[in-house]
Amino acid sequence: VAAYREELDGIKINGKKCPRPIKTWSQCITSDKILQILRKADYEKPTAIQAQALPIILSGRNMIGIAKTGSGKTLAFVLPIFRHIKDQP
């Protein structure tokens, strides 16, 4: 896990039992429709911030993400929102 985080632009984390970063969208996105949209938009795999942020957010934990403009932070926060909306009765 540490080696993969280093590959991902040297991600730094604090906290206990932080979820592992993902390598593919399907590891945390269960909606076929959203996966199709990501493929159509040529998002082949999560960016560094997305790879670590998505499992943290989807596990219900809080996080502060610091990354450059254009790194994919917004999508990292929006995808869990879509899942939350979809899961509402």
Residue pairs with C-beta under 8 A, 6 or more apart in sequence:
1 20
1 21
4 20
4 21
4 23
5 11
5 13
5 21
5 52
8 21
8 48
8 51
8 52
9 48
11 21
11 48
11 51
11 52
13 52
15 61
18 56
18 61
19 55
19 56
19 59
19 61
20 55
21 51
21 52
21 55
22 28
22 46
22 51
22 54
22 55
23 45
23 46
23 51
24 45
24 46
25 35
25 38
25 43
25 45
25 46
26 35
27 55
28 54
28 55
28 58
29 35
29 38
29 54
29 79
29 83
30 83
31 82
31 83
31 86
34 79
34 82
43 75
45 51
46 54
46 72
46 76
47 71
47 72
47 76
48 67
48 71
49 65
49 67
49 71
49 72
49 73
49 76
50 72
50 75
50 76
52 65
53 63
53 65
53 73
53 76
53 77
54 76
54 79
54 80
56 63
57 63
57 76
57 77
57 80
58 80
58 83
65 73
65 76
67 73
